[in-house]
Amino acid sequence: MKYAVIGNSHLGALKRGWDTLKSNHRDITITFFGSRAYSLESLRSEGEFLSSSDPVVRSSFEHTSGGHASIEVEKFDVFVLYGMWCQAFFLTKDIFYSKQVLQRAALGHCSDTLSFSVLKEARRSTNKPILLGHCPLSSSLLGLRERPIPDYYTGLSYVNEVIYQDFDARLMEQPKETISQGCMTDYHFLKGAQRLPVGMENDDELLKPSDQNFHANAEFGRLWIRKNLLKN
């Protein structure tokens, strides 16, 4: 199985997590195509390629993928879009909203993101499976209001049914063992988060503490990959 994983700074957790796993999974290839911040806004479908004219993106892709400045879609079996302001959608079963209100809320939540833009471009180039991963839930240190964990899974199922199914895509879940109080990420899986390595001097720097509240570490990335890509 050959995966192409596309994303912004959040990709750093998955890439470092995969480094700890790949020696035991030689039948699986994961190639990372990452570029920081909003730079993937320039990614476009160009026939059988996903490419950017932005030299920063092309250079970042070359570094994260091991030499590829663009994504040749025929070389991969599955595409994974990770981070890029895709967020979890929470939905409580026993609160009634009209079908129209729920659908508008879900569409607005999902569509106004870089992840959704990249999904549309990717779907123009390939009919192969596309998986999405939302940004890690916010840090447990932020003291957000606790929610019942079923709200997370109900929301996940709902956006898959009414939004992502239309693109033959699926939003994957954050590993349950990383979730705290139903709507946050246990800080253990965020502490020590590092920058996405893109060939710059600051590649191995820790993110500043405030950014670590929203970016995951390698242990989180390892669990996410095992949960959603390795299935064991």
KAZI-V802299 format. One record per residue. N is the residue number from 0. SS is DSSP state (@ for helix, = for strand, . for the rest). Layout:
n & ss
N & SS
N & SS
This chain:
n & ss
0 & .
1 & =
2 & =
3 & =
4 & =
5 & =
6 & =
7 & .
8 & .
9 & .
10 & @
11 & @
12 & @
13 & @
14 & @
15 & @
16 & @
17 & @
18 & @
19 & .
20 & .
21 & @
22 & @
23 & @
24 & .
25 & .
26 & .
27 & .
28 & =
29 & =
30 & =
31 & =
32 & =
33 & =
34 & .
35 & .
36 & .
37 & .
38 & @
39 & @
40 & @
41 & @
42 & .
43 & =
44 & =
45 & =
46 & .
47 & .
48 & =
49 & =
50 & =
51 & .
52 & .
53 & .
54 & @
55 & @
56 & @
57 & @
58 & @
59 & @
60 & @
61 & @
62 & @
63 & @
64 & @
65 & .
66 & .
67 & .
68 & .
69 & .
70 & =
71 & =
72 & @
73 & @
74 & @
75 & .
76 & .
77 & =
78 & =
79 & =
80 & =
81 & =
82 & .
83 & .
84 & .
85 & .
86 & .
87 & .
88 & .
89 & .
90 & .
91 & .
92 & .
93 & .
94 & .
95 & .
96 & .
97 & .
98 & @
99 & @
100 & @
101 & @
102 & @
103 & @
104 & @
105 & @
106 & @
107 & @
108 & @
109 & @
110 & @
111 & .
112 & .
113 & @
114 & @
115 & @
116 & @
117 & @
118 & @
119 & @
120 & @
121 & @
122 & @
123 & @
124 & @
125 & .
126 & .
127 & .
128 & =
129 & =
130 & =
131 & =
132 & =
133 & .
134 & .
135 & .
136 & .
137 & .
138 & =
139 & @
140 & @
141 & @
142 & .
143 & .
144 & .
145 & .
146 & .
147 & .
148 & @
149 & @
150 & @
151 & @
152 & @
153 & @
154 & @
155 & @
156 & @
157 & @
158 & @
159 & @
160 & @
161 & @
162 & .
163 & @
164 & @
165 & @
166 & @
167 & .
168 & =
169 & =
170 & =
171 & =
172 & .
173 & .
174 & .
175 & @
176 & @
177 & @
178 & =
179 & =
180 & .
181 & .
182 & .
183 & =
184 & =
185 & .
186 & @
187 & @
188 & @
189 & .
190 & .
191 & .
192 & .
193 & =
194 & .
195 & .
196 & .
197 & .
198 & .
199 & .
200 & .
201 & .
202 & .
203 & .
204 & .
205 & =
206 & .
207 & .
208 & @
209 & @
210 & @
211 & @
212 & .
213 & .
214 & .
215 & .
216 & .
217 & @
218 & @
219 & @
220 & @
221 & @
222 & @
223 & @
224 & @
225 & @
226 & @
227 & @
228 & @
229 & @
230 & .
231 & .
